[in-house]
Amino acid sequence: MYEILDDIFQEVLVAIALGTGVYVIAWFRKRGDRISQFEKKLQKQKESIRRLTKTLIIFAKLIDTQTEKAHEDVTSQLEEIAEEMLLDD
């Protein structure tokens, strides 16, 4: 009688251990997938920021050019200021 209960108990313990192991592996995979998704989103945001920075520098250069054409005696150096502020890491 005790041998039968002992065998059943061992089988139950093995089933619990396997279930727990599968759960832990699935959790780590899911976490890894989430991290990968966040990294992709972060790279997209970094690229957007880089493009916006370049756009702002181009606009500053255009404003400088127009200012120099309209007012030859005024130098705003807006492009240099924009580059210094935006590219300061």
N, C-alpha and C positions, 0 to 999 in steps of 0.2 A: 504494500500500500504506500509506504513512504517513498519507495523507488519511483512509483508512478508520479507522485506529487513532485518529487525532486526533478524528474525529467520535464514535467510540464512547467515547473518554475524556471528551469534553465532556458526552455524555449521562449517563455514570456520575456525573460531578461534579454535574450538575444534580439527578439523583436523590438523591444523598447530601445535597445542600444542602436539598432539599425535605423529605426525611425528618427531617433535623436540625431544621428549622424547625417542622415539625408536632410533633415531640417536645417542643420547648421551649414551644410554645404550650399543648400539653396539660398539661405540668408546671405552668405558671403558673395555668391554669384549676383544676387539682386543688388547688393550694395556696390559691387564692382560695376555693374551696368549703370547704376545711378551716377557714380563718380565719372564714368566715361561720358554720360550725357551732359553733366555739369561742365566738364572740360571742353566739350564741343561748344556749348553755349558761351563759355568764357572766351574761347578763341574768336567766336563770331563778334562778341562785344568788343574785344580788343581791336579787331580789324575795323569795326565801325568807328571806334574812337580815333584810330590812326587816320582813317579817311576824313573824319570831321576836322582833325587837327590840320591836315594838309589843306583842306578847303578853307579854313579860317586864315591860314598863312597866305594862301593865294588871294583871298579877298583883301587882306591887309596890304598886300603888294599892289593890287589894283587901286585901292584907295590912295596909297602913297603916290602912285603914278598920276592919278587924276589931280591930287592936291598939288603936286609939282607943276602940272600943266596950268592949273588955274592960278596958283600963287607961287611964282618962281622964287620969291624971297623966303618962303616958309618951308622948313624941313621937319616933317613929323616923325620920321623914322619908325612908323607904325609897324612895318614889316619886322624889323629887328626886335621891337618890343614884343610883338606877338610870338615870334619864334622863341624868344627867351622864356616867355611865360608858359607856352604850350609844350615846349620840348624839355622843360626842366623836370628831370626824373629823380 
